[in-house]
Amino acid sequence: MDYLTEYDKSNPNSIETYAQRLIGKTFRDVIKEDTQRIMMVREEAAVYGSYAVSDTKRNKGNLGQIIEEKFFHYSCNNDSRPDFPEAGVELKVTPYREKVHGGLAAKERLILTMIDYFQVVGEEFETSHFWNKSRLILLIYYLYNKDLKYNLDYKIGYAKLFSPPTKDVMIIRHDYDIIVGKIRCGKAHELSEGDTLYLGAAPKGATSRDRRRQPFSDELAKPRAFAFKTSYMTYVLNTYIVPGKVTYEPIITEEVPFSFEDYIMDKINAYCGYSVEDLCVKFELEYHRKPKNLEAMLAYRILGIKGNHAEEFEKANVKVKTIRIGKNNKIKECMSFPTFKFKELVKEDWEDSAFGNYLRQTRFLFVVYKFDADNVLRLRGCQFWNIPYEDLEVQVRSVWEKTKQVLIDGLQITIQNGVRKNNFPKASENRVSHVRPHALNARDTYELPDGRWYPKQCFWLNNSYIYEQLDEKIKVDQ
């Protein structure tokens, strides 16, 4: 059979069936088999052969080109239509990884199409360039292995068509409207992946300094692309691609007439004023045992989730954070984040730093409780939140940069009245953030750049700042 007739380019199922021949093969295998089968011209084969031997960099864009040209036999191009226009199928080659403690996860977000700030403001979701390229995708998943020297040796694990299900499209459409709405307001420079749930506006410049013009503002904005978030792609992998995987419980089981976030807030706010004890009785939790995450468990129960993982939150990278307000209208606890490794932080740039990206890409659900005059803890309400652009890029950035400089200069450690002190940024120095320990004990340490060992630290959001971010109707007694 001639290679041009090995699949029907107008039939999505035929394309998928042909693609499944890739499973178990490396990209090097694809090149070799294609060369043997159709006797590719020597010059082209030599180019890929040279690449395989000499290139130690992992150019993942080239992997997609190999699948396009050496397996499907069409030339890579920048056509605005899907890769298989007759079938309406877009091809995406994307990595996944094996987690340390078992299971699979997407390694990165899935870039779908660049955002043309001037074009997108005149498009509606259903007829947009983005949705035309994203409604039906052939996903080729390959296993990322950091120990392999050449990315041609990555092995392809899965090849399957994916179309976002109706319940996901509802949220994706709302995400699209949020992104485009911000551009229409002249705020393309303030876009953040934390603004949305499944669909993000991902940075896509050649360097962190790249900027481009936007309509309705003279402020230059980072180049960005529509992308399905890493968390969403992990869910897609484990639910729609890998057979037999256990899925999380969904919050929404049927289409609702308003936004997902409004649905969540309405469900939780319906129990405003209930005491924690009353909620435990209502949802059959043992109040007197008071597990550490009791308030979060109650929020999940209100949403109809028996465990502590909701399908939509996993897909959207929504982190549930419970907050307690005291009778004095203050929050006692600051908000902690994952610990950072000292030697890794000094190698980072702010634009692609672990902590900066965590805040850029995460949306939070604050579930707020407050002690009343009788010292009874009651549910006050909830709100979705992601850090404002200025607070992240000015305040948090300054704390991060000072932390990096302290580590580069050599952490200063002193003992005052038997207490160990350091010169990391303090809460009193910044309105938003600070650094302090987040270790189990003094022996729970990471290595400093100068070879000393020091208790693990993490970035925190100040308790006063968190209180400032809460909606007034949550804070003020009605």
N, C-alpha and C positions, 0 to 999 in steps of 0.2 A: 504493500500500500504506500502510495506517495505520501510524504510527511504532511503535505498541505491538506490531505483528506483524512488525517488521523483523528480529527475532531471536527465537529460542525460549529463553525465560528458564529452561527446565529442561534445556537441552542445552549443555554446555560448548563443544562444537565450533561450534555456531551463534553463541554469544556471542563466541568468538574470531574467527570469520569477519567478523562485524559490526564488531568492534573494529578490524580491519585497515583499515577505511575511514579511520581516523584518521591513518594513516601519511602523512607529508609535509605535514600540516596544522599550523597553529599553534592555540593555544587561542582566539585571537581569531577564527580561521576557524570553529571549532566553534560559538562563540556566534552569529556572523553567520548561518551555515547553518541553525542551529536556529531562529533568529528568523524567517528567511525561510520555512522549511518548514512550521512549525506555528503561525506567527503568535502568538508568545508575547505575553502581556499587556504593555502599554507600561511599566508600573511596573517589572516585573522586568528588562526589557531595559535600562531607564534605569539601574538599579542597576549592572549589569555595564558599561554604557557609561561611566558615571562612574568606575568603578574603573579601566577601561582608560586613561582620560585622566589621572586625577589621582594615582593611586597609584604612587609611585616605589619602594616597598618590594617585596621579593620574597616574597609570602605563598604558599608552595608548597602549603599546606593547601587554599587556595582553588582551586588547579588540579585537585585531585582532585574537589572539589565540582562544578566545571564539567563534568568528564567524566561524573560520576554523573547530574547533573540535566539537562544540555544535550545529552548524546549518548545515554546509556542511558535517560534519562527516568524515573528513580526518585529519591525524596527521600533526601537524606543523613540518616543516623540513627546511633544508637549501639547498634543491635541486636547482641546477642552472637553471632548467627548470621553466616555469610558474607554478603557483599553480594548474591549471587544464591543464596538458600538452596535453591531447588528444584534447582539444578545443583551446589551445594556449592562454588561459585567465589567467591573473595575478590578484589576489585579493588584494585590498588595502582598509583599513579602515581608514578614515581620518576625522578630525573635521572641522566644519564650525561654524561661529558665526553670531549673529544678530548685525548689526551696530547700534550705538546709535541713529542716525538720520534716520533709516530705511534701508532696503536692507540687503543682505547677503554677507559674505566674507569668503574665506578660512582662517582658523586660522593659518596655517603654510604651509611650502613647503611640497611636496609629495616625500618622499624618495623612490627611485626606486631600486637601487642596488649599493652595495659598489664598489668603483673603486679599482681594483687591478692594481697598477701602472705598474707592470711587465707584466701582461697579456694584458692590454688594448692597449699598444703601438704596439701590433702585430695584432690588430683587425681593421676591417673597419666597418663603420656604419651599413650597411645593414645586416651583419652577426655577429654583436657584441652581446655579452652577454646582454648588456644593452638594445638593441633594441628588442631582443628576449623576454625580460621580460616586455617591455613597449609599444609594438605596439597595444595591446588590453588589457584594464584594466577594471575589474569590480570594480567600485567605490562605496563603502558603506560610505555615509556621515552621521555623527551623530552631533547633536547640542551640542556644548560646552556650559556649564553653570557653571561659577566660583562659584556660590552660592550653588551648590550641593556638599554634603560632600563626596559621593562615586561616582566614575566614572561609576559604574555599572548602575547608574540611568540616565545616558545620553540617550537621545532618538534618534533613527535612523530616519532620515528624507528622505533620498533618496538612491536608489540602482539602478545603471544603468551602462551599458557598455559604455566605452569611447575609441575611437581610434582617435589619433590626425589627423585632416583633412590634406589634401595634402599641403595646403598653410602653415600650421604650421610645417609640417614635413620638408619642405624646410629650415626653420629657425632652427629647432631642429638639423638637420644634420649639419648645419654650426656651431652651438654652440658646438656640439660634436667634430667637427674637431678642433675648437679652444682649447678646453680642452685637447684633446689628443695631439695636436701639442705642447702645453706648456710642457706636460710631456715628450714628445720626445726630447725637448730641455733641459731637466734636470732642469725644473723650476716648478716641482710639488709643491714645498714649497711656490711658489708665486701665486698659483691659487686663484681666487677670484670670487664670484658670479657676481660681476660687470663686469667681462670679457665678459659675454654672455647675451642673451636675454630671452629665455624661459627655457632652460635647464641649470642648475647651477651645480657647484661642491661644494656641501654643506659639511661643517665640520661635522664629525661623530665620534668623539672620546668619550670614556667614561668620560674623563676629558679634560680640555683645554690644559693639558701638554702632552697628548698622541702624539707620533710621530711614523712614520714608514719609512723604506727605500724606495728609488725610484731608477729607472735605470738612468744612464747617469749623476748622481751627487751623491756626498757624503753627501749632505745636507739632513737632515731628514725633512720629510713633515708631515703635519697633515693628519690623516685618513679622507678621503672624500668619498662622495657618489654622484652618479648622482641623481639629483632631479629636478622635475618641480617646478619652483619658486612659491612663495605664490601668486604673482600677476597673474601668468598664471592660477593657480588653482582657483583663484577667478573668472577669466573670464570663465573657464570651467564650474564652478558651475552655474553661472548666464546665460550662453549661451546654454550649452549642457545638463545640468542636470535639472535645474528648468524650467518647461514649461512656455512659455509666457513672458519671461523677455525681456526687450528692450536691444538691443546690441548697441555698439558704431560703428562709421563709420570706415570701413577699408581703409587703404591707398592703399594696393595692392588688386586688384580684380581678377587678373589672374597671373599665374606663370611667374616669370621673370628669365632671363638666368644668372643672377648674384646675389650677396648677397643682402639681404634686406638693410643693411647699405649703400652699394654702391648706391642702388636705391634711397634712401632718399637723400644722399649727391648730387647725380646728379640732382635731381629735384630742390633742393634749390639752388645749385650753378649755375644753369642755369640763375638765376636772379641776379647774382653778378653785382654790379655797379648800380642797380636800387635804386633810392631814396625811402625813406619811403612814400613820397607823391605819387610818380609814382606807387608804389605797391598798395597803397590805391585805386587809380583810376583803376588800372588793375583788382583788386579783389573786387571792389565795397564796400570799407569800408570808413567811414566818417573820413577823415584825420583831420579836424579841431576840432573834438571832442576829439581826442587823448586820448582814454582810457588808463589806466595804463598798460595794457597788450597788447598794440597795436602791438608791434614787434612780440610777440608770436602768436597773432592772424594771422598775415601775414604769418608766417611760416606754420601754419596749413592750411591756404587757398592755399598756394603754393602746399601743399601736397594733396589738394583736400578735406580737412576736413572743414565742415561748422561750427562746434562747436569748443570746445577746448579739445576734448577727441578722440584720435585715437585708434582703436582696437589694433593694434600691440604694441603701446606704453603702453597701459593698461596691456596687457598680459606680457610684458617684464619689467615692472617697469622702463620705460625710462622717465626721467624727462627733459622737455624742459626748458632750461635756456637761456634767451637772454642776450647778453653782448654788452655794448657800449664802444667803444674805442674813446678817445678824440683826438683832433688834435695833442696833445702832446705825442701821442702814450702811453697813460696810461689809465687804467681803474679806474674810480672814485669809483664805488660801489664794496664793498666786497660781498661775496655770503653767504646768511643766510640760516639756517636750522631750523627745528622745535624747539621750546623752550623745555628746560628740566626742570623737577621738581627736586628741590634741594634734597628733602628727598628721592627720588627714586634713584638719581644718586649715592649717597653715599653707597647704598646697592648693586650696580652693580660691576661686574668684567669686566675688559677691554675686555676680549675675548667674552663676551656676552653682551656688553654694547649697549644701544639703538643707540648712535651716531656711534659707531664703526660698528655695523651691518648695519646701514643706508648706510654708505659709501661702505661697502663691497658688499652690495646687489643691489646697484643702479647704473644704467648706465645713463649717461647724454648726451643729445644732445645740444651742444652749438651752438646757432645761433647768429652770430656776425655781428654787425653793427659798422660803423665808420664815424665820422664827417670828411668831406673833408676840403680843404683849405677855402672854402666858407661857412663853418659851416653847410653844408647839410648832413644829416644822410643817409648813404647808406649801403645797404647789402654787406657784405664782404665775407660771406660763412658760412659753418657750419662744425662741426666735432663731432663724438661720443667720449666720454671720460669717463673713470672711474679712480679713484685715484690710482696711482702707489703703489705697495706693500710697498716699503721702506718709502714713504712719510706717508702712513697710520700708519704703525706699529712702526715707530720711531718718526716722528715729531708730528702727530696728537695724538698719544698715550701719548706723554709727556705732551701735553696741557690738555688732558683729566685727566691724573693722577694728575697733579697739581691742576686742578679744584676740583677734589674729595678731595684732601688733604686740600685745602683751606676751603672747607665746613666742613670737619671733625674737623679742628682746630678752626673753627669759623670765618666766613667772617669778614674781617676788613673793616670798613666803616668810611671814613673821609669826612669832608666838606672843600673844598678849593675854596675860592672866590665865595662862594655860590653854588658851583657845588659838587655833591656827588661823591666820588671816592671809588673804592674798590681794592682789591688785586687779582682779577681774572687775568689769563694770558692775556697779551697785545699783539697786533700785532707786536710790536717792539721786542718781546722776542722770536718769532718763525717764521720761513720762511713760514710756511704753514697755520697755524690756530691761532685763538684767541677766547676769550669770551667777549661779550658785550651785552647791553640790546636789547631786542626785544619785548618791551611792548607797549601797546597803550598809556599809560601815567603812572605817578608815582603811581597811585592807582591800576594798573594792576599787581598784585603780586602773588608770591608763598611763601609758608612757608619754612623758613630755618630750618635745623636740630635742631638749638638751640631755636626754637619757635618764632623768629623774622620773620617779613614779608619783602620781598624785591622785587623790580621790576623784572619781568621775564627776563631771559637771554637765549641766545642760542650760539652755536658754529658757527663761521664764517670761511670761507676760505678767506685768505688775497687777496686783489685785485691784488697785485704784483705777487702773486703765480698763480692766474688764468691767468694773462697775460703771464706768463712764460710757461703755459701749452698749449697755443694756437699754432697751426701750423704756421710756418714762412710765408707760402704763404697767410695766412689770415692777418697777422700783417703787412707785408711789402707791400708798394705800388708797384704795377707792372709797 
